[in-house]
Amino acid sequence: MKRIAISAISLFLFFAVTTVAAKTKDDAVHTAEVASANAATLEERINNGGKLFVNNCSACHQADGQGLSGAFPPLAGSDYIANEPMKVIHAVLDGKSGPITVNGTQYNAVMPSLAYLSDADVADVVTFVINSWGNTGGEVTTAQIAAARGGDMVMGPADHPVSAGTEMSYSGAPLAITGEGTKRFIDSEGPDMTQEEFDIATKIFFERCAGCHGVLRKGATGKPLTTDITREKGADYLKALITYGSSAGMPNWGTSGDLSDEQIDIMARFLQHEPPEPPEWGMPDMLKSWKLLVKPEDRPTKPQHNLDIDNFFAVTLRDAGQVAIIDGDTKKTVALIKTGYAVHISRPSASGRYVFTIGRDAKIDMIDLWMNPPKVVAEVKVGLEARSVETSKYKGYEDKYAIAGAYWPPQYTIMDGDTLEPLKVVSTRGMTVDTQEYHPEPRVAAIVASHEHPEFIVNVKETGKILLVNYQDIENLTVTEIGAARFLHDGGWDSTKRYFLTAANKSNKIAVVDSKERKLVALTDVTKIPHPGRGANIVDPKYGRVWITSALGNANVTFLGTDPVGHPQHAWKVVRTLAGMGGGSLFVKSHPKSKNLWVDAPLNPDTKFSQSVAVYDINNLEAGFEILPIAAWADLGDGPKRVVQPEYNKAGDEVWFSVWNGKEQQSAIVVVDDKTRKLKAVIKGPEFVTPTGKFNIYNTVHDIY
């Protein structure tokens, strides 16, 4: 059988992927990978390589290997494949920038190091390419890749990988932070900039970049952009990366037309200066923003309509800055409510009467569902950017307090549960759990309310700490700190509501907290950026109770055992891994009354996956998934039409999906019969502007997922 010595094709497979430094694999790992690869047939390796290609490469080089004209070179019929293989493989492992010529055409983009891929994966995907599109064939061994490795490995694309192309059809969700009031640092060590240019770049960065890279550019879901890195890379490298982006997280701001050549030049220079620092936002600012629109004593004493509030859905209309309250029984919109910008989540109170929404601008709105129509009764702004809100659920403290976590400033705020009056602000700045180094911007991600103690469980993203915030006496606040792993993101309860399972996504781990014993019980390895949402709980035919997450970086749908009594040998371990449609999944969902498991893939570069949903039969998981064409059922016409977030109704017999289209295009909610998997209803109209998250009141109150 023909073998090639480290094919040059791998340069093109991963032309621009964002990476973060990690440790080099040792020889034992390489040996194990070689043994595993050698055990697979060529056909199996090509099949695996094809899946890897779809997930990691096709956004730039296209599914047919033809590349993108003027941006990314072709893989099919390429005259570069057989040339200088060692230089190419080292470019894959070490990164490369500068001009190259393929089939007589010059390309000039940036390839950061791609060594986060395992030796076996690199070998398989290269093998797939050289056996595809009329290429000459052959086989690359894991041993060949291992032999070429050297220096530090790098791992992990960005938290929410997005691909060039359709993703750029979405309107961005800028931070509420502006350049006004920031501390500016135009220092002598960076390239020349005028104050006007610096202000332009500050605005662009806060709107486009800070969500992934952090306000202070320390890195989080995106790579660090501190001056020690950016000055070494230089303006040409930075301009190329901004222009062409990355198939694993960095949008192509230049080739998409979002930024002009002049703006890209300004940004490349700006990133070589110290970052501007936004103002803080403390209690005086919060009190100024707090509005009690309807006092508790002036609110209705009973519902003012005959609708089933438990089956209401709070639906984010992202780019409209609104939330739609939809009656799940009639499928009619009960109210359109102006909220904070790009609402991230809606959380009902423990009673189910109120819905708390929080926008990316850190504005919280408290909506009274008893009113006819539902209206905002209180609001407050807890910072300049935020993601999470929750209310107290422990017996005797139901709805006594609300809590919100901010991205900037990095802090959480405890509020009165009836009025949103801010009562206590606590900073999260501190040391990271691994290296014990100070981090100035540890953002608050998911927050859940404990059912076992009067506590909020707070994820601190950058430091990797889970905080148990006891609210029995907020004047003498008690906080228990649990060290988990960086970069904590989202998560949810197991079916007993005792164990909180949460993704440390760029660390590729699931942390498990026993909320009754108030301690970490497991830190389980998973692969390629788990993103569970709240996860899904089912009874596996073989392993009993399990909790499930999908992933952004690969096709894995991962099952963790959650029954330490009935199946102790499987508790908190990965017991099953299914192959999904591909990377780019954000949410999984099931229901105690359902036999189905639903998995979306809205960020997958292949539209047949991003516009569909996969559904598995829980009683026959090995049979694989059925694909349902949700976006086609919505009949919306043009647009990217990403299908996102399955959500059950109260009865557990319907599943609702958002078909998230472009801001100027028509979007919809599609309702599917859970038993038959057939289309049941399409909810659409001009008011449905970019619908994303949906939260059924009953299921969210009772943590059913």
N, C-alpha and C positions, 0 to 999 in steps of 0.2 A: 504494500500500500504506500502511496506517495505521501511523504511528510515534508512540511516546509519549516525552515528554521526561523521561527518567529516572524510571521507574516507582516508585511507593511500595511496590510489592510486595516489593522487595528487602529492606526492613526485616525482613520475616517469614521470608525465605528462610534467613537465617543469624542467628538471634536470639541465640545465645550461643556464640561460638567463641573459644577462647583464642589469643592472638596475641603475637608478639615483634617488637620494632622492627627495621626494615631500611631500605635506601636507596630513595628515590623513583625510579621508572622515568623514563628520559629520553624526549625527544620522538621520537627515532628508534625506540624500542621501541613507543611508541604508534602511530606511523605504520605500522610493520610489522604490528601487531595489527589495525589498521583494514583494511589491505589484505587480510589473511588472512580477516577476518570478512566483508568485502564479497564475497570470492570464493565463499563458501558460500551455498547456497540456503537459503530459509527452512526448508524441511523438514529439511535437514542441521543447521541451527542448533537447531531444536527437539529433534531427536534427541540432539544433544550436550548441550543444556540439561537434557534428561530424565535423562541419566546423571549429570550434575553434581548434579541435585536429589537423586537416590537416595543419592549418596555423601555429600552435605554437609547436606541439609536435611530429609530424610524422617523422621529420628529424632525431631525436634521437631514438624514440621508434618504428619507422616504421609504415606504414599504417595498417599492420596486428597486431600491438601490440606486436610483438615478440622481440623488442629491438635489440641492437647490441652486439654481443658476446664480452665479456671482457670490454665493455665500459658502456652501458646503459641497465638496467635490463628490463625484459619483463613485460608487463601489462597483457597479455593473460595467464590465468592459473597461476597467481602469488600467492604464499602462503603468501605474505606480505600484501595483500590487507586488510585483516581483523585484522591485528595486530597493536596495539598502535596507534589508529587514531589521538589522540590529539597531539602526538609527530610529526606525519607526517604533519598535517595541520600547525603546528607552523614552521616546516621546510620550508613549502611552503611560509609562510608569512615572516619568519625571516632569511631564508637561512640555509644551512646545509653542512657540509663536513665530510669526514671520511668513514670508511668501513661499509657496510651493507651486509646482506646475503639474497638472494632471490632464492628460489628453490634449495638450497644447494650450490649456487655459490656466491662468494664474489665479490662485486663491490666497487670501491673506486674513486668517482669523486666528483665534487663540485657543489653544488646547491646554488647560490646566492638568495637573497630574490626575490620573484615573486609577491609581493603585488600590482604591477601596474595593474594587472587584476581586474576588478570589481568583487564584491561578486557574482553577477548573472552569470558572465562568468565562474568563478571558479566552481560554483555549477553545471552549465550546462555541462561543459566538464567532470567533475567527474561523473556526472550522465550518460553521454554517455559511458564512459569507463566501468562502472560497469554493464551496460546493453549490452556490446559487447563481442565478442570472447568467448562466453560460460561462462562469469562471472555470478554471482548469481542474478544480478538485484537489483533494489531499486531506491531510489531518495534522492539526497542531496538538502537541502533547502538553499536559500540565507541567511536566518536567522541564520543557523548553521555556515556558513562561517563568517557572520558579528560578531557573538558572539566570534569567535576565534581571531578576529583581535586585534592588540594592537601595540603601538609604531608608528613610522613613516611609512607612505606608501612610496612605490617607484614606479616609472613609467618609461616607455619608453625604448624599446630595441634600438639597434644601428641604425644609419641612413640608412645604406644599409644592412639589414639582409641577411646573406648568410648561407646556411645549410651545414652540413658536407656532404661529398660524392662528388657529381659531381662538386661542386664549386671549390674543390681543384684541379681539372683538369686544371684550368686556370693558366697561368703564371702570377705571380704578377706584378704589375706596381710599381716598387720601386721609391722612391723619388730621386731627383737628389742630395739631401743632402748626404754627406758622413761624416765619422768620422773626416776627415782632417779639421783642423782649428777650431774644436769645443773646447769650454772651458770644461775641464773635472773636475768632482767632485767625487773623490773616498774618501769619508769621513769616519770618524771613527765610525759613528753610524750605517752604513750599514754592511752587512756581508763581510767577507774577499773576495777580488778580486785582481787578478793581473792586471797590465796595459794591458796585451795582452787580457785577458778575457773581460775587460771593452771595449776595442776597437772592439772586435768581437760582443759584445752585442749592442754597439752603431750602428754598421752597420746593424745588424738584425732589430733593432727597427726602424731605418729610412726607411728601405726597406719594412718592414712588418706591422708596427704598427702606425706610426706617422700620417698617413692619417686620421685615426679615433680618435685616442687619443690625437693628437696634438703633435707638436715637443717638447713642454715643459711639456707634459703629464697632462695638465690642464683639459682634457676631452672636447669633443664636440659631435660628433656623437657616439663616444664610451665613456665609463665611465672614470672618472679621475684616474690617476695612480700616484698621488703624494705620497711622502714618508710617510705622515701621515696616508695614507690608506694602502699602501703596507707593511709597517713595522708591522702594527697591524695585517694584514692578515697572514703574515709569508710565508716562502718559500714553505712549503708543499701545502698550499692553491694555491699559484701562479703557482706552477708546475702543479697541477691538472687542473687548469683553462686553462693554455697554452696547455696542452696535449689534453684535451677533447673538449675545445672550448665551444661555446654556439650556440644553434639553432636559436638565434636571433641576430647574428652579429659577434661573435668571432669565427674565424676559428679554427678547431681542428688541430693545428700545429704539435702535437705529433702523434696522431693516423693516420694522413694523410701521415706521413713520411717526411713532409717538414722540421721539426727540429728534431735533434737527442736528445736522453736523456741528453747528455752532454750539448748541446746548450740550452735545456730547463732549466737545472740547472743553467747555466750561466745567462740566462734571468731572472730567479726568483730572483737571487741575485742582478743583475743589477737594477731591478725595485725598490729595496730598497735603492738605492743611488740617490742623486740629479741628475736630467737629465743633460746631456751635452747640451750646447747651441751652435747652429750653428752660423757661422759668419753672419753679416748683409750684405746687398747688396744694395748699394746706387748709386747715379748718376755716380761716376767715374767707378764703375764696369759695369754699363749699357753702358756707352760710349765706353768702351773697347770691349764690345761684339757686338756693333752695326755695321752692315755691309750694306752699300748701294751698292748692286750688280749691279743694273741698274738704273741710274739716271732718273728722270721723263722725262727729255727732250730727252733721248735716247730710250724711250719706243715707241711702235707702236702708230700711230695716229688713227688707226682704227683696228678692228679685223682682224687677219691674217688667218682666216678660215671662213667657211660658216655655222658653227654649231650654234644652238640656245643656247647661254650662259645662258639665263634665265632658261633653263631646264637642266642645269648641276647639278649634285649632287657631293658634297664634302663628301667623305666617309672615316672615320677614320679606318686605319688598325693598331689597337692598339699596338700589340706587335712587329710589324715590324718598328715602328717609321716612318710611311708613311701616306699620304693621297692620295686616288685615286680620280681623277676627272673623273666621268662617264657621258657620254652623255645620257640623259634620253630618247631621241628619238630612238637612235640606240642600246642602252644598251651596248655600247662598251666603254672600258677604254680609255680616251683621254690622261691621263698622270698619272704616279706614281711618287709622289714627296716626297723626304726625308724631314722630319719635325722634330719638337721636339718629345720627347718620349711620347707615349700614349696620343695623342692629345685628349683634353677634348671636345672642341667645334671648329667649323668653323663658322666664321661670315663674310658674304659678306659686301663690302662697300655699301654705300647708292646708288651709281651708278650701282652696280652689276658687275663692272669690276674686282674688286680685291676680293680675299678671304684671310681673316686673320685667321690663325690657332694658337692655343696655346696648348703646351704640358704640361704634369705634371711637366716637368723640367723647366717650365717658359720661354721656348723659343717660340717667336712669328715669324712666317713666313708669308710674304706678297706675295701672288701668283697672277700674272697677267694672267687673263683668256683670254685676247686678243691675247696673244702670241700663236704660233703654234709650239710645244705644250706649254701649260701653264707652266710658270717657276716662281721660287722665285726671286723677285727683291729686297727685303730687309729683314733683320732679326735683332732681338735684344733679349737679355735675360733680363727679368725684375725682376728676383729673383732666388730662388732655387727651389720653387714649386709654381704652379699657376693653375687656373681653368678658368678664364674668360677674354674675349676680346670683344670690341665693337667699332663702329665708329659713329661719329656724324651724325645725320639725320635731325636736325632742318633746316627749310628753310633758305638759305643763308649761312649755315655752313656745308652743305653736304660734308662729308669726309675731313673736315678741320683738325679734330683731331681723334686720336684713343686713347683708354684707355684700360689698362689691370689691373686686380686685382691679387694680389699674396697671397698665403697661408703663405709662408715664404720668406722674412720677411713680416709681416702683413702690407700691404701698397698697394696703387694703383699708377699707372704711366700714365701720359698724354703724348702722343707722336704726332709728326707731321703725319698727315694722309696720306701724299704722300711718306714719306721716313722712317717712324718709328723712327726718331730721338727722343730720350727721352727729354722731355721739363720740366716736373714737377713731383716730387715724393712726395706723401703725406702719412704719417703713419696713421694707423687706431687704434693704441693702445689707450686705454682709459677705461671709466667706463661702466659697464653693465647697460642695460636699467631697469632692475628690482631691483637688490640689490644695485646698484650704487657703485659697487666694481671695483677696477682696474683689467683689464685683459691684460696680456702682449702679447697675441697671437690672436687677433680678425681677423680672416681670411676673405678675400673678396670672396664672392660667386658670385651670378648672378649679371650681369650688363646689363642694357638696355638703349637705347637712347630715350629720350623724344621726342615726336612729338609736344608738346605744348610750350616748352621753350628750349633755348640752354643749355640743361642739360643732364648729365648722371645720371641715378638712380643706386646707388651702394648699394648692400646688404652686411652688415658686420655681419658675422655669429655669433660669440660668444657674442658680445655685444648686438645684437638684434636691431641694428640701421640701418635705411634706409637713405642714404645720397643723397641729390640732389646737384650734383656738377655742378655749372654753369661755362661754359667755355667761356663766352663772353670776359673775361679778365683774362687769367690764371696767369698773374703776380700778380694780386690782386684777388686771387681766392675766390669766395663766395660759401660756403657750408651750406646748410640747413639740419639740423639733425632732423629726424623723429623717435621717439621712437616707436618700434613695439613690438617684442617678440624675445627672444633667440630661437633658433638657425636658423637664416634665411638661406634659401637654394636657390631653383630655383623658377621660376615663369614666367609669361608672361602677355600680354595685353588682355583686353576684346576686343570685336569685333570693338568698336569705337576707340580703341587705345588711349583712355583718361585715363583709369583706369588700374593701374598695380596691379596684384594679385600675391602674393608670399607666399610660404610656410615657416612658422617657424616650421620646421618639428618636432623637439623633444618637442616643446611646444604644438603641435597638434592644430595649428591655421593657418588661412589664413589672411594675412594683405592686406588691400586694400588701395592703394594710389591714390588720385586724382591728376594726374600730371598737370592739368590745374590750380587748386586752390592750388596745392603744399602742400597737407596736408593728414594725415591719416583719412580715412572716416569709416573704420571698422576694427575690429580684431575679426574674426569669428572662433568659435570653430568647429573643425572637429576631426576625430578620427584616431588614430594609424598611425602617421608618414606620412602625406601627401607628395607625391612626384609627382608633376604635369609635370616635364619637363617645357615646356612653357604652358601646359594646352591645353584645346580644347574649342572652342566657337561654340555653336549651338543655334538654336531657338527651345526651348522646346515647345511641343504642348500645354502645360498648363501654363507654367510660363514665356514664352517669352525668351528673350536673357539670356543665362546662360553661365558660365565658369565652366569647369570640371577638377577635379583632381582625380587620383587614390591614392593608399596608399601602403606603404611597410608592415605595421603591421597587416592589415586585408584585407578583400575582398571588402571593400567599394569603390564605384565609386560615388563621391560626387559632386552635382550640386549646384552652388551658383548663385542666381539671379543677373543680371548685367544691369537691365533696370530701373534706378531710375525715369525715366519719365513715361514710359508706364506701369510699374508694380512696383510702389514705395513701396508697402507693402512687396515685396519680395526682394528688393535690398539688396545685400551683405549678405543675409541669406541662409542657407542650405534649398533648396526647394525640393530636391529629393536625395535619396540615393539608388543606385542600388547595388545588390550583383554581384561581379565579380567572376573570377575563384578562387581567393584566394589572400593572401598576397604576397608580393614580386613584385608588379607592379612598373615599373619605368616611363612609358609614356602612355599618352592618346593622341588621335589625331582625328580630323575631318577636314572638308573643306567646305566652303560656297556652293560649287556645289554638295556636297555629302549628302546622306541620311543615312550614316553610322557613327558610333562612334566605334573606335578601341581602345582596351586596352590590353597591354602586361602583362606578369607576369614572367619575366626571372629569378627572384630570388625565385620563389616558389619551395619548396622542391619536389613537385610532378612533374615528368617529363612530364606527359600528359598535364600539364598547362605551364610549363616553355618552352616547345617545341612547343607551339601553341599560338594562339591569339584569344581573344574574340571580337566579333563584334555585335553591337546592331543596330536595326532599329530605327532611331530617331523618326519616326512617330508611333512606337509601342514599346516604351521602356519597358512597363510592361511585354512584352512577354519574356524578358530575352535575353540571348546572344546565338549566334552560335559559336562553336569552330572550327577553321580552323587549320589543321595540317601542319603548315608552314615548320617545320623542316623535316617532312616526305616528303613533296613535293620537298625539296632541294636534297634528296637522297645522303646523305653525308657519310653514313657508321657510324663507331663508334664515340663516343664522347658525351660530355654533350649537345651540340647543343642548346644553349639558344636563344630564339627568342626575339629580342629587337628592340624597337623604330620604330613604324610606321611613315612613311614620305610620303606625297603626292608629285606627280609630279606637274608641273606648271598648267596643264589643270584640275587637280583635279579629274581625272578618273582612276588613278593608285595609289596603295599604296605599298611602298617598305619596306621590313623588312630585318634586319640583322639576319643571323643565325650564332651566335657567338660560334664557336667550340674551341677546345683546340689548343694551339699554333702549335703543330705538326700534327694537323688533318685538314681536309678540311673544309673550311667555305664557305658561299655563301650569296648573296643577292637574295631574292625572291620577285618577282613583282606580285601583285594580281590585277585583274580587279575590280575596286571599285563597279561597278554596279552589276556584276554577282557574285562577290566573288569567282571567279575561278582563278586558276593559269594561269598567263600570260607569265612569263619568269623566268628563274633561271640564275643568273650571278655568275659564279664560275671559279676557276682556282688556280694554285699554288701561284699566287701573292696576293690572298685574305686571308691574315693572320689576324685572329681575327677581323673581321669588327664589329664595334659598331655603333657610331653615324653617321647619314646621314643628310645632310642639302641641300635641294633644294634651288637654288639660288633665284629664284623669290619669293617663299613663305617666305623665311627667310628675304629677303630685305623688304618685305611688311608686315611682321608679320602676316602671314596667317596661322592659326592653329585652 
